[in-house]
Amino acid sequence: MAQQVSDYLVDRLHQWGVTRIFGYPGDGINGLMGALNRAKEKMEFVQVPHEEVAAFMACGYAKFTGEVAVCMATSGPGAIHLLNGLYDAKLDHQPVVAIVGQQPRMAMGGNYQQEVDLISLFKDVAHEYVHMITSPAQTRPVIDRAMRIAKAERTVTCVIVPTDVQELKAMEPPMKHGSVRTGVGHGKLSLVPQLSELQRAADVLNSGNKIAILAGAGALQAGRALMDVAEALGAGVAKALLGKAALPDNLPYVTGSIGLLGTKPSWDMMRDCDTLLMVGSSFPYSEFLPEDGQARGVQIDIDPKMLSLRYPMEVNLIGDSRQTLEALLPLLRHKEDRAWRKTIEHNIQEWWKVVQARAMNAAKPINPQRVFWELSPQLPDNCILTSDSGSAANWFARDLKIRQGMMATLSGTLATMCPGVPYALAAKFAWPERVAIALVGDGAMQMLGNNCLIAISKYWKQWSDPRLVILVLNNGDLNQVTWEQRIMTGDPKFEASQNIPDFPYAQYAEMLGLKGLKIEDPEKLSSAWKEALASDRPAVLEVIVDPNVPTIPPHITFDQMVRFSRTLLKGDPDEAGVIKSTFKDIIENVLPHKG
């Protein structure tokens, strides 16, 4: 049988190093499904329960491997379902190629069933490259450009393939005018600023006395160089959420996360510093950075568009984080005065006491902070952590101590619900020998996580280490938004929007052949984590937690306190529990574990 366009497309992806595709079938991609079936020895098709999961898994797979990931969906509704996960990839700068079907060419423009203007639909999320293959000779250059641009720009690209084109006879681009003949392969990037620019940056950093470093996702592969620079400068290092695994939290000068979900030492360091070095971060909340004019600034980013975007920097260095830091290091003078560093280290020591005290405060029935605090010392070496958006992200950011060799991520810029479990599932395909742990709320679990358990039950036996643990914080409340309503707008909890139905998460896992654990006693948390992490199969740990434990930011403004007070005056349905839990956590800032 002659090779079809679909076979050629799959083979071309394989030449680019793609070995698996995340997707869901449909008649708009029947030809591609046939080709994947014929190529199953070299290309794995991972069937997901929903196209949105496919896009989230592709984003997670790209985050955990650094390679271009591919997702696939049928025409019309299937393609539409990809969008949220693709925006997650775009905004977190992850290389993902989406391949989607389309109606036959002769039907297009005729208001045909499931006909959607896909080029317009994907023009924003895949703005660097979205194209439709209308001739077999286009297949090679379109796939090559989609892969190359996704990798080079660290972004989303999209290839649209009409159903009739999928089944046409494949052909190479002809040797004639108007033909485009492309090749496979990426070049390795080596990008270091000029010596004169490095010297300008060094002059700023050498003149500073109180230096703060902010590390983001762009610093994940620059850990050693980041440590060397921090040591030379006597600096403290705060981490944006996507940079949580850039440095281990057992380093005495690492202040932890920054921002609304951050730590007080990070807040204090940014308030008091006279020099800011930002490395590979697009951290968006400028109110948590130094005030204009307070600190001299140096920024390192591989993307020139991201420079001086969050803070007016004096020196902007375009370059790879690791290579640039390594080139900068010999130009830095070792600071003998360590008073600034000692202050940071003292603040961090005191902060961890506060975190522990908050975690051990009594709640009804379980304090969610304690769930994460009990997990932290039991984290397996080299594990992969994912979190969902919501209150789980607060405790992920503050209570977990990352060690060297671990990976950790969540939806950063989009901050969407639902990627926590798909990310963890993708991690098991990327690194089947490592333990993956997803930390999610009951809202995200009901929205998409429960569906992912079906896929987990299908695939877990093929992993060399079957351990994938999903923590579900069951509080019957869309908790992060509830607290945002209280603090940011001064409104009491709106029960019609915030209360969600109860669901037997652990029992559902057992029905699927997985392990299910349900905990309502805080004294059983440690042993429950131990049991889940020792399981011979994926496990769901359902913990009944108190929704009234506050997600207090590291610094509470006067306006926030006024709005919160107004909330209580208006009559919050959980007012008594809110007041009691908030008082306990606030008092821990002053007298750890005296409240």
C-alpha positions in Angstrom: 0.0 0.0 0.0 1.3 3.4 -1.0 2.3 5.7 1.9 -0.4 8.2 2.8 0.0 11.8 4.0 -0.9 10.6 7.5 1.9 7.9 7.4 4.4 10.5 6.2 3.4 13.0 8.9 3.8 10.4 11.7 7.1 9.3 10.3 8.3 12.9 10.0 7.5 13.5 13.7 9.4 10.4 14.6 12.4 11.7 12.7 12.2 14.8 14.9 12.5 12.5 18.0 8.8 12.4 18.9 7.9 8.9 20.4 4.5 9.5 21.8 1.4 11.6 21.1 -1.3 12.5 23.6 -4.8 12.6 22.2 -8.3 11.4 21.7 -9.8 10.0 18.4 -12.6 11.3 16.2 -13.6 11.1 12.6 -11.8 14.2 11.8 -8.5 12.4 12.4 -9.4 8.8 11.3 -6.6 8.9 8.7 -4.0 9.9 11.4 -5.3 7.2 13.7 -4.8 4.6 11.0 -1.2 5.8 10.5 -0.5 5.7 14.2 -1.8 2.2 14.3 0.5 1.2 11.5 3.4 3.0 13.2 2.7 1.7 16.8 6.1 0.1 17.1 7.8 3.5 17.0 5.1 5.9 18.0 2.9 5.5 21.1 -0.6 7.0 21.1 -1.6 7.8 24.7 -5.4 7.9 24.8 -6.7 10.5 27.3 -10.2 10.9 28.6 -10.6 14.4 27.3 -8.8 16.6 24.8 -8.0 19.2 27.4 -6.1 16.5 29.3 -4.1 15.8 26.1 -3.0 19.5 25.9 -2.2 19.6 29.7 -0.2 16.4 29.4 1.7 17.8 26.4 2.6 20.9 28.4 3.7 18.9 31.4 5.7 16.5 29.3 7.5 19.5 27.7 8.2 20.9 31.2 9.6 17.6 32.5 11.7 16.7 29.4 12.6 20.0 27.8 11.5 18.5 24.4 8.8 19.4 22.0 5.6 17.5 23.0 2.7 16.7 20.6 -1.0 16.5 21.2 -3.8 15.6 18.8 -7.5 16.1 18.5 -10.3 15.8 16.0 -11.9 18.7 14.1 -14.3 21.1 15.5 -15.2 20.4 19.2 -12.1 18.2 19.7 -9.8 21.0 18.6 -11.7 23.6 20.7 -11.1 21.4 23.8 -7.4 21.7 23.4 -7.3 25.4 23.9 -7.0 25.8 27.7 -4.1 23.4 27.9 -2.4 25.0 24.9 -2.7 28.4 26.5 -1.1 27.0 29.6 1.8 25.9 27.5 2.1 29.2 25.6 2.1 31.3 28.7 4.6 29.1 30.5 6.8 29.1 27.4 6.6 25.4 26.7 7.2 23.8 23.2 4.0 22.0 22.1 2.7 21.1 18.7 -1.0 20.6 18.3 -2.2 18.5 15.3 -5.9 18.7 14.6 -8.2 17.5 11.9 -10.5 19.5 9.7 -13.4 18.8 7.4 -12.7 17.8 3.7 -11.5 20.6 1.6 -14.5 20.6 -0.7 -16.8 21.0 2.3 -15.0 24.0 3.8 -16.9 27.2 3.5 -20.2 25.4 3.2 -21.3 25.5 6.8 -20.6 21.8 7.1 -21.0 19.8 10.3 -18.2 20.5 12.8 -16.6 23.0 10.4 -14.8 25.6 12.5 -12.4 28.3 11.2 -9.4 26.6 12.9 -6.8 28.9 11.6 -8.6 31.9 13.2 -9.3 29.8 16.3 -5.6 28.9 16.9 -4.2 32.2 15.6 -3.6 33.6 19.1 -2.5 30.5 21.1 -0.3 29.4 18.2 0.5 32.8 16.8 4.1 31.9 15.9 2.9 29.2 13.5 -0.5 27.8 12.5 -1.0 26.3 9.1 -3.2 24.0 7.2 -1.8 21.2 4.9 -3.8 21.4 1.7 -1.3 19.6 -0.6 0.7 16.4 0.1 3.9 18.2 -0.8 3.4 20.7 2.1 3.5 18.0 4.7 7.3 18.0 5.1 7.9 21.8 5.4 4.8 22.3 7.6 5.7 19.6 10.1 9.4 20.7 10.1 8.5 24.4 10.7 6.0 23.6 13.4 8.5 21.5 15.3 11.4 23.9 14.8 9.5 27.0 15.7 7.9 25.4 18.8 11.4 24.5 20.0 13.1 27.7 19.0 10.5 30.0 20.4 9.4 27.8 23.3 5.8 28.1 22.3 2.8 26.4 20.8 2.4 25.7 17.1 -0.5 24.1 15.3 -0.9 21.9 12.2 -4.3 21.4 10.6 -4.9 18.5 8.4 -8.2 18.1 6.4 -9.6 14.5 6.4 -9.3 14.0 2.7 -5.7 15.2 2.7 -4.8 12.7 5.4 -5.6 9.9 2.9 -3.9 11.3 -0.2 -0.7 9.7 -1.5 2.3 11.1 0.2 4.9 13.0 -1.8 8.1 14.8 -1.2 8.3 18.5 -2.2 9.2 18.5 -5.9 12.4 20.0 -7.4 10.7 23.0 -8.9 10.0 26.7 -8.5 7.7 27.4 -5.5 8.6 24.2 -3.7 9.9 24.4 -0.1 12.3 21.6 1.0 13.1 21.6 4.7 15.3 19.5 7.0 15.1 17.9 10.4 17.0 18.9 13.5 17.7 21.6 16.1 20.9 23.3 16.8 22.2 23.8 20.3 21.9 27.3 21.5 24.9 29.0 23.2 23.9 32.5 24.2 26.1 34.7 26.4 26.1 38.5 26.6 29.1 40.5 25.5 31.9 41.0 28.0 31.2 44.7 28.2 27.6 44.0 29.2 28.7 41.4 31.7 31.1 43.9 33.2 28.3 46.5 33.6 26.2 44.0 35.4 29.1 43.0 37.6 29.8 46.6 38.5 26.2 47.0 39.7 26.2 43.8 41.7 29.7 44.5 43.2 28.5 47.9 44.4 25.5 46.5 46.2 25.4 45.8 49.9 22.1 44.1 50.3 21.5 41.9 47.2 18.4 39.9 46.5 18.1 37.3 43.8 14.8 36.2 42.2 15.0 32.9 40.3 12.3 31.7 37.9 11.7 28.8 35.5 14.5 30.0 33.3 16.9 29.1 36.2 15.9 25.5 36.6 19.0 24.3 34.8 21.3 26.8 36.4 21.3 25.6 40.0 25.0 25.3 40.5 25.8 28.6 38.9 23.1 30.3 40.9 24.5 28.9 44.1 28.0 30.1 43.2 26.8 33.6 42.4 24.6 33.8 45.5 27.6 32.7 47.6 29.9 35.3 46.1 27.5 38.1 46.6 26.3 37.1 50.0 22.8 37.3 48.5 19.5 35.6 49.4 17.5 33.8 46.8 13.7 34.0 46.4 11.9 31.7 43.9 9.0 32.3 41.7 6.5 29.4 41.7 7.8 28.0 38.4 11.3 28.2 39.8 10.5 26.3 43.0 12.9 23.5 42.0 15.7 25.8 40.9 17.4 25.6 44.3 16.8 23.2 47.2 15.0 24.7 50.2 17.6 23.4 52.7 20.1 26.0 51.6 20.2 28.6 54.4 19.9 31.6 52.2 16.9 30.4 50.1 13.9 32.4 51.2 11.3 30.2 49.4 8.5 31.4 47.2 7.6 35.0 46.5 4.2 36.8 46.0 0.7 36.1 47.2 1.7 32.5 47.9 5.1 33.4 49.1 7.0 33.7 52.4 7.6 36.5 54.8 11.5 36.3 54.4 11.0 36.8 50.6 8.8 39.8 51.3 11.3 41.3 53.8 14.3 40.7 51.5 12.6 42.6 48.7 11.6 45.4 51.0 15.1 45.9 52.3 17.4 45.1 49.4 19.5 47.7 47.5 20.2 45.5 44.5 18.0 43.0 42.6 19.3 40.3 40.3 16.4 38.6 38.4 17.2 35.3 36.6 14.9 33.7 34.2 11.7 34.9 35.7 8.6 36.8 34.5 7.1 37.0 38.0 4.1 39.2 37.5 3.3 40.9 40.8 5.4 44.0 40.9 4.1 45.0 44.4 6.3 42.2 45.8 9.4 43.6 44.2 11.4 46.6 45.4 9.9 50.1 44.9 11.1 52.0 41.9 14.5 53.7 42.8 15.0 51.6 45.9 17.3 49.0 44.2 19.6 48.9 41.2 18.6 46.1 38.9 20.2 43.4 36.7 18.1 40.9 34.8 19.1 37.8 32.8 16.6 36.3 30.3 16.9 34.4 27.1 13.9 36.3 25.7 14.6 40.0 25.1 10.9 40.8 25.2 10.8 39.9 28.9 13.6 42.3 30.0 12.7 45.2 32.3 9.0 44.1 32.1 8.5 43.8 35.9 11.1 46.2 37.3 13.1 49.0 35.6 16.5 47.3 35.3 19.8 49.1 35.0 21.4 46.3 33.0 19.5 43.8 30.8 21.4 40.7 29.8 20.1 38.6 27.0 21.4 35.1 27.5 21.0 31.5 28.7 20.7 31.7 32.5 23.4 29.1 33.3 25.9 30.2 30.7 25.4 33.9 31.6 25.8 33.3 35.3 28.9 31.2 34.7 30.4 34.0 32.6 29.4 36.6 35.2 30.9 34.8 38.2 34.6 35.6 37.5 33.8 39.3 37.4 32.1 39.3 40.8 34.0 40.3 44.0 33.4 38.0 47.0 31.7 40.1 49.7 33.4 39.8 53.0 30.6 41.5 55.0 28.0 38.9 55.6 25.6 40.9 57.8 22.9 41.0 55.1 23.2 37.2 54.6 23.0 36.5 58.3 19.8 38.6 58.6 18.3 36.6 55.7 19.3 33.3 57.2 17.9 34.3 60.6 14.6 35.3 59.0 14.4 32.0 57.2 15.0 30.0 60.4 12.3 31.9 62.2 9.9 31.5 59.2 10.1 27.7 59.2 9.1 27.8 62.9 6.1 29.9 61.9 5.2 27.5 59.1 5.4 24.5 61.4 3.4 26.2 64.1 0.7 27.1 61.6 0.6 23.6 60.3 0.2 22.1 63.7 -2.7 24.4 64.7 -5.9 22.5 65.4 -8.6 22.6 62.8 -11.9 20.9 62.0 -11.0 18.2 61.3 -7.6 18.6 59.6 -5.4 21.6 59.0 -4.5 21.6 55.2 -1.1 23.0 56.0 -0.3 20.0 58.1 -1.1 17.7 55.2 1.8 19.2 53.3 4.1 19.6 56.3 3.8 15.9 57.1 4.5 15.1 53.4 7.7 17.2 53.2 10.1 15.0 55.1 8.7 11.9 53.4 9.2 13.1 49.8 11.1 10.4 47.9 14.4 11.3 46.3 14.1 12.7 42.8 10.3 12.7 43.0 8.2 14.9 40.7 5.7 17.2 42.3 2.7 18.9 40.6 0.1 21.2 42.1 -3.2 22.6 40.9 -4.3 26.1 41.1 -6.3 26.9 44.2 -5.5 26.7 47.9 -3.3 23.6 47.3 -0.9 25.9 45.6 -0.4 28.0 48.8 0.7 25.0 50.8 2.8 23.6 47.8 4.6 27.0 47.7 5.2 27.4 51.5 5.2 24.0 53.3 7.1 21.7 51.0 10.9 21.7 51.2 12.3 20.8 47.8 15.6 18.8 47.8 18.2 18.5 45.1 17.1 16.4 42.1 13.4 16.9 42.5 11.1 18.5 39.9 8.1 20.6 40.7 5.7 22.6 38.6 2.2 24.0 38.3 0.3 26.3 35.9 2.2 29.5 36.3 1.1 32.4 34.2 -2.3 31.1 33.2 -2.9 29.7 36.7 -5.7 27.5 35.4 -7.5 24.8 37.3 -7.0 21.2 36.3 -3.4 20.6 35.1 -2.3 19.0 38.5 -3.2 15.4 37.7 -2.5 15.6 34.0 0.9 17.0 34.7 1.6 14.1 37.1 0.4 11.6 34.6 2.6 13.1 31.9 5.5 12.9 34.4 5.1 9.1 34.6 5.4 8.8 30.8 8.4 11.1 30.8 10.1 9.4 33.9 8.4 6.1 34.6 11.0 5.2 37.2 10.3 8.2 39.4 7.6 8.8 41.9 5.0 11.5 40.9 2.8 13.3 43.4 -0.1 15.5 42.4 -1.5 18.0 45.0 -5.0 19.1 44.1 -8.2 20.5 45.6 -11.6 18.8 45.3 -12.8 21.4 42.8 -10.1 20.5 40.3 -10.5 16.9 41.0 -14.2 17.0 40.2 -13.6 19.2 37.1 -11.0 17.0 35.4 -8.9 14.9 37.9 -11.5 12.1 38.3 -11.5 11.6 34.6 -7.7 11.3 34.6 -7.9 8.4 37.1 -9.5 6.4 34.3 -6.3 6.9 32.2 -4.1 6.2 35.1 -5.9 2.9 35.7 -5.3 2.0 32.0 -1.6 2.8 31.9 0.0 2.3 35.3 1.1 -1.3 34.9 3.5 -0.3 32.1 5.6 2.0 34.4 8.8 0.6 35.9 7.8 2.3 39.2 4.0 2.3 39.6 3.8 5.0 42.3 1.7 8.0 41.5 0.1 9.6 44.5 -2.8 12.1 44.2 -3.6 14.1 47.2 -7.2 15.5 47.2 -7.9 18.2 49.7 -11.6 17.6 50.4 -13.2 20.6 52.0 -16.4 20.9 49.9 -15.4 24.5 49.0 -13.7 26.3 46.1 -11.5 27.6 48.8 -9.0 29.9 47.1 -11.8 31.9 45.5 -13.7 32.0 48.8 -10.8 33.6 50.5 -10.2 35.9 47.6 -13.7 37.1 47.9 -13.2 37.8 51.6 -9.8 39.5 51.4 -9.9 41.2 48.0 -13.5 42.3 47.6 -14.7 42.3 51.2 -17.6 39.9 50.4 -18.7 37.0 52.6 -18.7 33.5 51.2 -21.3 33.0 48.5 -22.4 29.5 49.2 -24.3 29.0 45.9 -21.1 29.4 44.0 -18.5 28.1 46.5 -19.9 24.9 48.0 -19.4 21.8 45.8 -21.0 18.3 46.1 -19.2 15.7 48.1 -17.6 12.8 46.2 -16.0 9.6 47.4 -12.6 10.2 45.8 -10.7 7.3 47.6 -13.6 4.9 47.0 -13.7 5.8 43.3 -10.0 5.1 43.1 -10.6 1.7 44.6 -13.4 1.0 42.1 -10.8 1.6 39.3 -8.3 -0.9 40.8 -6.1 1.8 42.4 -5.4 2.4 46.1 -7.7 4.7 48.0 -7.1 6.2 51.4 -9.4 8.5 53.3 -8.2 10.4 56.4 -10.1 12.4 58.9 -7.7 12.3 61.8 -4.6 14.5 61.7 -2.6 12.1 63.8 -2.9 9.5 61.0 -1.5 11.8 58.3 2.1 10.7 58.6 1.3 7.0 58.4 -1.2 7.6 55.5 1.5 9.3 53.5 3.9 6.5 54.2 1.3 4.0 53.1 0.4 5.8 49.9 4.1 6.3 49.0 4.8 2.6 49.6 1.8 1.4 47.5 2.3 -1.1 44.7 0.0 0.9 42.5 -1.2 4.6 42.0 -3.0 5.9 45.1 -5.5 8.6 45.9 -5.1 10.1 49.4 -8.3 11.9 50.3 -8.0 14.2 53.3 -10.9 15.9 54.9 -9.6 19.4 55.6 -10.9 22.6 57.2 -12.0 25.3 54.6 -11.7 28.0 57.2 -7.9 27.9 57.5 -6.8 31.2 55.9 -4.5 31.4 52.9 -2.8 34.5 54.4 -0.3 36.3 52.2 3.1 37.1 53.6 2.2 40.7 54.0 -1.3 41.9 54.8 -2.1 45.4 53.7 -4.3 47.8 55.6 -6.8 47.8 52.8 -7.0 44.0 52.9 -7.6 44.0 56.6 -10.4 46.6 56.2 -12.1 44.5 53.5 -11.7 41.4 55.6 -13.3 43.2 58.5 -16.2 44.3 56.3 -16.7 40.7 55.2 -17.3 39.6 58.8 -19.6 42.5 59.5 -21.7 41.5 56.5 -22.1 38.0 58.1 -20.0 35.2 56.6 -21.7 31.8 56.9 -18.4 30.4 58.4 -17.7 33.5 60.5 -16.8 31.8 63.8 -14.4 29.3 62.2 -12.9 32.0 60.0 -12.1 34.3 62.9 -10.7 31.5 65.1 -8.4 30.1 62.3 -7.3 33.5 61.1 -6.3 34.6 64.6 -4.3 31.4 65.1 -2.3 31.9 62.0 -1.7 35.6 62.5 -0.5 35.1 66.1 2.1 32.6 64.9 3.9 35.4 63.1 4.6 36.9 66.5 4.6 34.0 68.9 5.1 30.8 67.0 2.9 28.0 68.5 1.6 30.2 71.3 -1.8 30.8 69.7 
